[in-house]
Amino acid sequence: MDALRETLANYLDWILVAHIVAVITWMSAMLYLPRLYVYHTQTQPGSESSERFKVMERKLLKGIMNPSMIAVWILGPTLAWITGAYLDTWLHVKFVLVIALSALHGLNVRHWRAFAEDRNMHSARYFRIVNELPAVLMVLIVILVVIKPFEA
């Protein structure tokens, strides 16, 4: 395992770049999908507009949001292991926030299924609120990563 860690450490900068790109991509989708839901609520189920939103939502979720979340979950723990940051309290708190972000991802998938089956029961206002939650988590995560408030 130490040999693997040393080998991966040679690529630390590239792994970090890939992680940051995956985070940016995931966050973009996490902020955009609920916004699409806001507009989707304003269409009639089965209408041409509703069907167009279904295509947009599916492509965003399946083509961008899911793959980028998977990349974040592979690259983040890899970075924590290579650098030894998995021992730091700030990273433990960050991990909890990323779990919360992942739960919001799951909520978005649930809403996507409801829209796909024309059974959405939520208002545009609800989705506007849901749209703000990833941004709040993102700010807290960035603070933890940059400031590392629990380090001695």
Rosetta silent file (secondary structure, phi, psi, omega in degrees, C-alpha in Angstrom):
SEQUENCE: MDALRETLANYLDWILVAHIVAVITWMSAMLYLPRLYVYHTQTQPGSESSERFKVMERKLLKGIMNPSMIAVWILGPTLAWITGAYLDTWLHVKFVLVIALSALHGLNVRHWRAFAEDRNMHSARYFRIVNELPAVLMVLIVILVVIKPFEA
SCORE:     score description
SCORE:     0.000 S_00000001
   1 L     0.000  -36.176  178.767    0.000    0.000    0.000 S_00000001
   2 H   -64.691  -35.223  177.977    2.857    2.397    0.708 S_00000001
   3 H   -65.294  -40.872  177.735    4.204    1.822   -2.806 S_00000001
   4 H   -64.253  -43.704  178.938    0.803    2.680   -4.262 S_00000001
   5 H   -60.493  -43.678  179.235    0.579    5.795   -2.102 S_00000001
   6 H   -64.952  -40.422  178.453    4.043    6.902   -3.231 S_00000001
   7 H   -63.487  -47.430  179.113    3.188    6.274   -6.873 S_00000001
   8 H   -64.464  -32.929  179.247   -0.043    8.246   -6.615 S_00000001
   9 H   -60.508  -28.998  176.808    1.795   11.040   -4.772 S_00000001
  10 L   -65.089  -20.800 -178.772    3.787   11.587   -7.976 S_00000001
  11 L  -111.603   18.097 -174.884    0.482   12.540   -9.605 S_00000001
  12 H   -53.286  -47.950 -178.779   -0.893   14.549   -6.683 S_00000001
  13 H   -60.655  -41.000 -179.797   -1.243   17.798   -8.631 S_00000001
  14 H   -69.405  -37.204  176.993   -3.107   16.063  -11.472 S_00000001
  15 H   -65.842  -40.351  177.611   -5.403   14.253   -9.058 S_00000001
  16 H   -63.962  -43.690  177.349   -6.118   17.571   -7.352 S_00000001
  17 H   -58.814  -47.745 -179.515   -6.857   19.235  -10.701 S_00000001
  18 H   -61.827  -39.471  179.008   -9.256   16.425  -11.638 S_00000001
  19 H   -63.755  -46.087 -179.316  -10.937   16.675   -8.229 S_00000001
  20 H   -63.477  -43.499  178.352  -11.435   20.438   -8.525 S_00000001
  21 H   -62.131  -42.457  179.056  -12.830   20.114  -12.059 S_00000001
  22 H   -63.898  -40.179  178.359  -15.202   17.354  -10.884 S_00000001
  23 H   -64.089  -45.684  179.514  -16.355   19.505   -7.950 S_00000001
  24 H   -60.809  -43.663 -179.459  -16.979   22.503  -10.217 S_00000001
  25 H   -64.914  -44.890  179.749  -18.905   20.331  -12.658 S_00000001
  26 H   -62.208  -46.237 -178.685  -20.944   18.669   -9.908 S_00000001
  27 H   -64.725  -38.753  177.900  -21.770   21.988   -8.268 S_00000001
  28 H   -58.111  -46.323  179.973  -22.797   23.516  -11.592 S_00000001
  29 H   -68.070  -38.561 -179.971  -25.244   20.680  -12.150 S_00000001
  30 H   -65.697  -27.723  177.867  -26.448   20.764   -8.533 S_00000001
  31 H   -87.235  -28.167 -175.768  -27.271   24.447   -8.951 S_00000001
  32 H   -86.381  -38.404 -176.298  -28.794   24.156  -12.420 S_00000001
  33 H   -59.802  -47.974  177.340  -31.026   21.074  -12.076 S_00000001
  34 H   -62.754  -29.674  176.592  -33.310   22.541   -9.369 S_00000001
  35 H   -66.618  -39.869  174.445  -33.533   25.716  -11.478 S_00000001
  36 H   -61.138  -38.529  178.387  -34.766   23.573  -14.380 S_00000001
  37 H   -62.285  -38.371  177.647  -37.323   22.105  -11.970 S_00000001
  38 H   -55.710  -48.985 -178.286  -38.536   25.638  -11.147 S_00000001
  39 H   -71.182  -34.178 -179.439  -39.274   26.230  -14.830 S_00000001
  40 H   -64.330  -33.948  179.469  -40.605   22.700  -15.339 S_00000001
  41 L   -63.687  -19.664 -177.024  -43.288   23.293  -12.681 S_00000001
  42 L   -90.575    8.545  178.607  -44.637   26.070  -14.884 S_00000001
  43 L  -111.674  159.959  175.758  -45.456   23.682  -17.763 S_00000001
  44 L   -83.520  132.008  175.813  -48.390   21.357  -18.315 S_00000001
  45 L   -53.795  135.369  179.414  -47.530   17.653  -17.937 S_00000001
  46 L    86.470  -10.780  179.890  -47.273   16.043  -21.350 S_00000001
  47 L   -71.722  165.225  178.557  -46.817   19.370  -23.142 S_00000001
  48 H   -60.068  -41.028  178.510  -44.010   19.934  -25.613 S_00000001
  49 H   -63.595  -43.844  179.016  -42.251   22.195  -23.091 S_00000001
  50 H   -60.672  -42.804 -179.873  -42.561   19.618  -20.340 S_00000001
  51 H   -66.180  -36.293  177.172  -41.105   16.928  -22.579 S_00000001
  52 H   -64.767  -42.686  177.347  -38.207   19.225  -23.522 S_00000001
  53 H   -61.756  -38.665  178.666  -37.465   19.827  -19.831 S_00000001
  54 H   -58.938  -42.751  178.918  -37.475   16.059  -19.242 S_00000001
  55 H   -65.070  -46.495  179.846  -34.773   15.629  -21.892 S_00000001
  56 H   -60.315  -45.151 -178.475  -32.688   18.482  -20.484 S_00000001
  57 H   -64.861  -42.776  179.687  -33.000   17.179  -16.916 S_00000001
  58 H   -62.644  -46.595 -179.102  -32.104   13.607  -17.923 S_00000001
  59 H   -64.472  -40.271  178.187  -29.035   14.696  -19.880 S_00000001
  60 H   -64.067  -46.716 -177.961  -27.854   16.966  -17.073 S_00000001
  61 H   -67.132  -53.574 -173.558  -28.344   14.285  -14.430 S_00000001
  62 H   -77.137  -33.759 -174.470  -27.036   11.261  -16.310 S_00000001
  63 H   -92.611  -22.589 -175.760  -24.367   12.954  -18.426 S_00000001
  64 H  -124.801  -55.128 -170.967  -22.907   15.503  -16.042 S_00000001
  65 H   -66.485  -51.344 -179.106  -24.183   15.351  -12.466 S_00000001
  66 H   -62.994  -49.873 -179.919  -23.863   11.619  -11.752 S_00000001
  67 H   -61.457  -37.936 -179.201  -20.425   11.143  -13.372 S_00000001
  68 H   -70.104  -35.971  176.288  -18.987   14.217  -11.683 S_00000001
  69 H   -64.143  -41.923  178.278  -20.280   13.137   -8.255 S_00000001
  70 H   -60.510  -43.997  178.807  -18.697    9.711   -8.760 S_00000001
  71 H   -61.470  -42.745  178.420  -15.404   11.372   -9.703 S_00000001
  72 H   -59.361  -43.662 -177.499  -15.557   13.586   -6.591 S_00000001
  73 H   -72.096  -21.371  174.847  -16.148   10.529   -4.400 S_00000001
  74 H   -85.956  -48.635 -173.696  -13.203    8.669   -5.951 S_00000001
  75 H   -73.133  -38.043 -178.827  -10.725   11.541   -6.147 S_00000001
  76 H   -60.733  -56.067  177.191  -11.496   13.203   -2.794 S_00000001
  77 H   -61.496  -31.583  176.380  -10.786   10.187   -0.588 S_00000001
  78 H   -62.596  -45.522  177.126   -7.770    9.389   -2.775 S_00000001
  79 H   -61.593  -43.021  179.916   -6.371   12.858   -2.056 S_00000001
  80 H   -61.335  -38.364 -179.868   -7.124   12.493    1.651 S_00000001
  81 H   -71.218  -46.041 -178.658   -5.269    9.173    1.715 S_00000001
  82 H   -61.221  -43.822 -173.835   -2.245   10.375   -0.285 S_00000001
  83 H   -87.570  -14.210 -176.002   -1.803   13.527    1.800 S_00000001
  84 L    81.574    6.929 -178.486   -2.751   12.062    5.173 S_00000001
  85 H   -66.960  -16.144  179.735   -5.483   14.680    5.535 S_00000001
  86 H   -59.952  -13.388  177.911   -7.942   11.927    6.509 S_00000001
  87 H   -87.878  -11.291 -173.287   -6.622   12.414   10.041 S_00000001
  88 L   -86.314  139.673 -179.475   -7.607   16.104   10.184 S_00000001
  89 H   -61.930  -41.233 -179.941  -10.763   17.325   11.932 S_00000001
  90 H   -56.333  -37.596 -179.232  -11.534   19.878    9.201 S_00000001
  91 H   -71.915  -33.355  176.687  -11.718   17.028    6.695 S_00000001
  92 H   -62.921  -42.877  178.537  -14.068   15.042    8.939 S_00000001
  93 H   -66.205  -43.148  177.606  -16.426   18.029    9.039 S_00000001
  94 H   -58.812  -42.675  179.936  -16.047   18.494    5.276 S_00000001
  95 H   -57.781  -42.967  177.817  -16.862   14.822    4.775 S_00000001
  96 H   -61.810  -41.962  179.296  -20.141   15.270    6.670 S_00000001
  97 H   -67.435  -35.922  177.295  -21.014   18.260    4.461 S_00000001
  98 H   -69.405  -33.796  173.181  -20.180   16.295    1.298 S_00000001
  99 H   -62.721  -42.339  177.384  -22.483   13.531    2.549 S_00000001
 100 H   -62.801  -40.746  177.000  -25.204   16.186    2.940 S_00000001
 101 H   -63.496  -38.380  177.639  -24.482   17.396   -0.597 S_00000001
 102 H   -67.373  -35.142  175.490  -24.742   13.806   -1.798 S_00000001
 103 H   -65.073  -39.714  174.674  -28.089   13.472   -0.022 S_00000001
 104 H   -63.502  -36.400  174.572  -29.277   16.564   -1.914 S_00000001
 105 H   -58.450  -47.621  177.919  -28.067   14.879   -5.084 S_00000001
 106 H   -60.856  -37.963  176.733  -30.263   11.923   -4.192 S_00000001
 107 H   -63.283  -41.009  176.832  -33.185   14.268   -3.556 S_00000001
 108 H   -62.235  -37.343  176.882  -32.662   15.753   -7.013 S_00000001
 109 H   -64.392  -42.128  178.761  -32.763   12.244   -8.494 S_00000001
 110 H   -60.650  -44.042  177.868  -36.027   11.603   -6.674 S_00000001
 111 H   -65.384  -38.843  178.119  -37.496   14.825   -8.089 S_00000001
 112 H   -58.788  -44.296  178.063  -36.197   13.927  -11.554 S_00000001
 113 H   -62.016  -41.389  179.408  -38.081   10.624  -11.410 S_00000001
 114 H   -62.416  -44.971  177.967  -41.259   12.419  -10.325 S_00000001
 115 H   -64.632  -41.455 -178.782  -41.036   14.859  -13.230 S_00000001
 116 H   -60.690  -30.492 -179.332  -40.210   12.044  -15.669 S_00000001
 117 L  -100.083   12.329  179.981  -43.406   10.272  -14.579 S_00000001
 118 L    54.312   41.751  179.387  -45.493   13.503  -14.563 S_00000001
 119 L  -129.994   28.077  176.056  -46.156   13.220  -10.837 S_00000001
 120 L   -62.853  135.333  180.000  -44.308   16.223   -9.383 S_00000001
 121 L  -118.006    5.822 -175.277  -46.103   17.536   -6.300 S_00000001
 122 L  -104.320  154.896 -178.161  -43.782   20.445   -5.417 S_00000001
 123 L   -88.798  168.074  174.444  -44.067   24.132   -6.230 S_00000001
 124 H   -61.198  -37.816  179.283  -41.602   26.417   -7.971 S_00000001
 125 H   -60.696  -43.198  177.348  -40.981   28.054   -4.561 S_00000001
 126 H   -56.307  -46.985 -178.055  -39.945   24.700   -3.087 S_00000001
 127 H   -70.494  -27.355  174.163  -37.405   24.196   -5.878 S_00000001
 128 H   -65.487  -38.356  177.837  -36.083   27.743   -5.436 S_00000001
 129 H   -69.291  -47.281  178.530  -35.318   26.866   -1.816 S_00000001
 130 H   -57.957  -33.723 -179.380  -33.788   23.501   -2.754 S_00000001
 131 H   -63.938  -26.519 -177.572  -31.685   25.404   -5.293 S_00000001
 132 H   -83.847  -25.263 -174.160  -30.001   27.419   -2.510 S_00000001
 133 H   -61.243  -44.500  177.644  -28.926   24.500   -0.324 S_00000001
 134 H   -61.010  -35.003  179.210  -25.977   23.294   -2.452 S_00000001
 135 H   -64.476  -41.813  178.171  -24.609   26.847   -2.548 S_00000001
 136 H   -62.759  -46.292  178.718  -24.673   27.076    1.252 S_00000001
 137 H   -62.532  -40.461  179.914  -22.916   23.718    1.571 S_00000001
 138 H   -60.585  -44.839  179.703  -20.370   24.726   -1.070 S_00000001
 139 H   -60.582  -46.031  179.831  -19.458   27.904    0.834 S_00000001
 140 H   -62.908  -40.235  179.415  -18.993   25.956    4.067 S_00000001
 141 H   -65.082  -44.538  179.980  -16.883   23.314    2.307 S_00000001
 142 H   -63.220  -40.905  176.488  -14.632   25.916    0.667 S_00000001
 143 H   -58.566  -45.963 -179.813  -14.138   27.635    4.033 S_00000001
 144 H   -61.483  -42.978 -177.197  -13.103   24.332    5.575 S_00000001
 145 H   -68.073  -41.264 -175.502  -10.678   23.527    2.760 S_00000001
 146 H   -83.061  -46.328 -174.568   -9.017   26.941    2.661 S_00000001
 147 H   -84.326  -31.593 -176.846   -9.097   28.023    6.327 S_00000001
 148 L    47.692   62.686 -168.977   -8.805   24.554    7.939 S_00000001
 149 L   -65.464  -17.715 -175.695  -10.291   25.957   11.161 S_00000001
 150 L  -101.810    7.668  178.238   -9.701   22.921   13.364 S_00000001
 151 L   -76.999  146.704  179.775   -5.982   22.528   12.690 S_00000001
 152 L   -82.671    0.000    0.000   -3.626   23.074   15.567 S_00000001
